[in-house]
Amino acid sequence: MIMDLPERFFIGNAEQKNDAFVENGVLKIRKEASYRYVIFELTFKLKGGKHICGYCGKTFNDKKMTMDHIYPQDMGGPTITNNLLPACQKCNSEKSNMTKEQYAKYKQLELTGKNSKTYLKDLKVYKEFIKKWEEFEIPKEWISKRKISTIITEIRLGDCTQNAKYKKVVECYEKYYHIPKPIIVDKNGFLLDGFYSVIFAKNNLIASLPAIELENVEVIM
């Protein structure tokens, strides 16, 4: 898939060795850079800056602002600019694991005095169904299958199985038979997000994983 990018962007030294920059429509990110930080900064540049909430439209200082996953992480929502929106703490917390559309309907029910609690209860049942039978509540066209043998990742020494993030992958797989969310790779198969899911797959001889392949992102040395 193609990730939304601004025409111009860089993080780091403007003269040399930028951690990340956009060149000819491609995001180039150094392997040492924090992927999550870079994507958050890109999103702020694309979607109104660091002070305006994308839900209530009010202006806040930096400490009151967060980054919301439009399709929630709990339902497989990836950390890409297409799926992020700057939001104030209140809206982000209230939205919880709803999608943007579900949150809008919930707010409408509140305003009209209808039973928003029943809506939340039904939504909880629906989301459990999605996790069990559909895996993720995100656009299907974002996802492809990626063979583990084609994924490029850095080796991290030590026992990862005791890591809390690894245990979360195990818990999700044991309950729903899939990983919590798709892994993310660049156009060459370099892993950007989902390290513990890949380690889990290798440890359990899983041949492939659901992946979001970003065609306009490239990891550089």
C-alpha positions as CSV (number, residue, x, y, z in Angstrom):
1,M,0.0,0.0,0.0
2,I,1.0,3.6,-0.4
3,M,1.3,5.6,2.9
4,D,0.3,9.2,3.0
5,L,3.3,11.5,3.0
6,P,3.9,15.2,2.8
7,E,5.9,16.6,-0.1
8,R,8.7,17.8,2.1
9,F,9.9,16.4,5.4
10,F,13.1,15.6,7.4
11,I,14.1,14.8,10.9
12,G,17.7,15.3,12.1
13,N,20.6,17.3,10.7
14,A,19.5,19.4,7.7
15,E,22.9,19.0,6.1
16,Q,23.7,15.3,6.5
17,K,22.6,12.0,8.0
18,N,18.9,12.9,8.5
19,D,17.1,10.2,10.5
20,A,14.2,10.4,8.0
21,F,13.3,12.4,5.0
22,V,10.9,12.4,2.0
23,E,12.6,12.3,-1.4
24,N,10.7,11.9,-4.7
25,G,7.6,10.7,-2.9
26,V,9.5,8.1,-0.9
27,L,10.0,8.2,2.9
28,K,13.6,7.2,3.6
29,I,14.2,6.2,7.2
30,R,17.5,5.2,8.8
31,K,17.4,1.8,10.5
32,E,18.6,3.4,13.8
33,A,15.7,5.9,13.9
34,S,12.5,5.3,15.9
35,Y,9.8,4.3,13.4
36,R,7.0,5.3,15.7
37,Y,8.5,8.7,16.4
38,V,9.0,9.4,12.7
39,I,5.4,8.3,11.8
40,F,4.0,10.5,14.6
41,E,6.0,13.6,13.3
42,L,4.8,12.9,9.8
43,T,1.2,12.7,10.9
44,F,1.4,16.0,12.8
45,K,2.8,17.6,9.6
46,L,0.0,16.1,7.5
47,K,-3.0,16.5,9.8
48,G,-3.1,19.9,11.5
49,G,0.0,20.0,13.7
50,K,0.5,19.3,17.4
51,H,-2.2,21.4,18.9
52,I,-5.6,20.9,17.2
53,C,-7.7,17.8,18.1
54,G,-9.0,16.0,15.1
55,Y,-12.2,15.1,16.9
56,C,-13.4,18.0,18.9
57,G,-11.5,20.6,16.9
58,K,-10.3,22.5,20.0
59,T,-6.7,23.8,20.4
60,F,-4.5,22.4,23.2
61,N,-0.9,22.6,24.4
62,D,1.5,19.8,23.7
63,K,0.9,18.1,27.1
64,K,-2.8,17.7,26.4
65,M,-2.3,16.2,22.9
66,T,-1.9,12.5,21.9
67,M,-1.9,10.5,18.7
68,D,-5.0,8.4,18.1
69,H,-5.2,5.2,15.9
70,I,-8.3,5.7,13.8
71,Y,-8.7,2.0,13.5
72,P,-7.7,1.1,17.0
73,Q,-4.5,-0.9,17.8
74,D,-6.6,-3.4,19.8
75,M,-8.4,-4.3,16.6
76,G,-5.3,-4.5,14.5
77,G,-4.9,-0.8,13.6
78,P,-1.3,-0.1,12.3
79,T,0.9,2.8,13.1
80,I,0.9,4.5,9.7
81,T,-0.1,8.0,8.8
82,N,-3.2,6.8,7.0
83,N,-4.4,5.5,10.4
84,L,-3.4,8.2,12.7
85,L,-5.0,11.5,13.9
86,P,-3.8,14.0,16.5
87,A,-6.3,14.0,19.3
88,C,-6.7,15.6,22.8
89,Q,-6.4,13.2,25.8
90,K,-10.1,13.4,26.5
91,C,-11.3,12.5,23.0
92,N,-8.6,9.7,22.6
93,S,-9.6,8.2,26.0
94,E,-13.3,8.4,25.3
95,K,-12.9,6.9,21.8
96,S,-11.1,4.0,23.3
97,N,-11.1,1.0,20.8
98,M,-13.8,2.4,18.6
99,T,-13.2,3.4,15.0
100,K,-13.7,7.0,13.9
101,E,-17.1,6.2,12.5
102,Q,-18.2,4.2,15.6
103,Y,-17.1,7.1,17.9
104,A,-19.0,9.6,15.8
105,K,-22.2,7.5,16.1
106,Y,-21.6,7.1,19.9
107,K,-21.3,10.9,20.3
108,Q,-24.5,11.4,18.2
109,L,-26.4,9.0,20.4
110,E,-25.2,10.9,23.5
111,L,-26.3,14.2,22.0
112,T,-29.7,13.0,21.1
113,G,-30.3,11.3,24.4
114,K,-30.6,7.8,23.0
115,N,-29.2,4.7,24.7
116,S,-25.4,5.0,24.1
117,K,-24.7,2.4,26.7
118,T,-26.6,-0.3,24.7
119,Y,-24.6,0.7,21.6
120,L,-21.3,0.2,23.5
121,K,-22.5,-3.1,24.8
122,D,-23.5,-4.3,21.2
123,L,-20.2,-2.9,19.9
124,K,-18.2,-5.0,22.4
125,V,-19.9,-8.2,21.1
126,Y,-19.3,-7.2,17.5
127,K,-15.6,-6.5,18.1
128,E,-15.1,-9.9,19.8
129,F,-16.7,-11.5,16.7
130,I,-14.3,-9.6,14.4
131,K,-11.3,-10.7,16.5
132,K,-12.3,-14.3,16.3
133,W,-13.5,-14.6,12.7
134,E,-12.1,-11.6,10.7
135,E,-8.8,-11.1,12.6
136,F,-8.7,-7.3,12.2
137,E,-11.0,-4.3,11.9
138,I,-9.1,-2.5,9.2
139,P,-9.4,-2.2,5.4
140,K,-8.7,-5.6,3.9
141,E,-6.8,-4.0,0.9
142,W,-4.1,-2.8,3.4
143,I,-3.1,-6.4,4.2
144,S,-1.1,-9.0,2.3
145,K,0.7,-12.1,3.4
146,R,4.4,-12.0,3.9
147,K,6.6,-15.1,4.2
148,I,8.8,-15.0,7.3
149,S,11.8,-16.0,5.2
150,T,11.5,-12.8,3.2
151,I,11.5,-10.4,6.2
152,I,14.7,-8.5,6.9
153,T,15.2,-7.7,10.6
154,E,18.0,-6.9,13.0
155,I,18.9,-9.7,15.4
156,R,18.4,-8.9,19.1
157,L,20.3,-11.0,21.6
158,G,18.7,-12.5,24.7
159,D,15.5,-14.4,25.5
160,C,12.6,-12.4,24.0
161,T,9.9,-14.9,25.3
162,Q,9.8,-13.2,28.7
163,N,9.1,-9.7,27.2
164,A,5.7,-8.3,27.9
165,K,5.1,-7.5,24.2
166,Y,6.0,-11.1,23.3
167,K,3.6,-12.4,25.9
168,K,0.8,-10.2,24.4
169,V,1.4,-11.9,21.0
170,V,1.2,-15.3,22.7
171,E,-2.0,-14.5,24.5
172,C,-3.7,-13.2,21.3
173,Y,-2.6,-16.2,19.3
174,E,-3.8,-18.7,21.9
175,K,-7.2,-17.0,22.1
176,Y,-7.8,-16.0,18.5
177,Y,-5.3,-18.0,16.5
178,H,-3.7,-14.9,15.0
179,I,-1.2,-12.1,16.0
180,P,-2.6,-8.8,17.5
181,K,-2.0,-6.8,14.4
182,P,-0.3,-7.0,11.0
183,I,3.5,-6.5,10.9
184,I,4.7,-3.5,8.8
185,V,7.6,-3.8,6.3
186,D,9.2,-1.4,3.9
187,K,9.2,-1.9,0.1
188,N,12.2,-4.2,0.4
189,G,10.8,-6.3,3.2
190,F,12.7,-4.6,6.1
191,L,10.7,-4.9,9.3
192,L,9.4,-1.6,10.6
193,D,6.9,-2.8,13.3
194,G,6.0,-6.2,14.7
195,F,9.4,-7.6,15.9
196,Y,7.8,-9.8,18.6
197,S,5.2,-11.2,16.2
198,V,8.0,-12.3,13.8
199,I,10.0,-13.9,16.7
200,F,6.8,-15.7,17.8
201,A,6.3,-16.9,14.2
202,K,9.8,-18.2,14.0
203,N,9.6,-19.9,17.4
204,N,6.4,-21.7,16.3
205,L,7.3,-22.5,12.7
206,I,4.6,-20.2,11.3
207,A,5.5,-19.7,7.6
208,S,3.8,-16.4,6.9
209,L,2.1,-13.4,8.7
210,P,-0.4,-10.8,7.7
211,A,1.6,-7.7,6.7
212,I,1.2,-4.1,5.6
213,E,3.8,-3.5,2.9
214,L,4.6,0.2,2.5
215,E,5.6,0.6,-1.2
216,N,6.8,4.2,-0.7
217,V,9.0,3.7,2.4
218,E,12.6,2.5,2.4
219,V,15.0,1.8,5.2
220,I,18.5,3.1,4.6
221,M,21.8,2.5,6.3
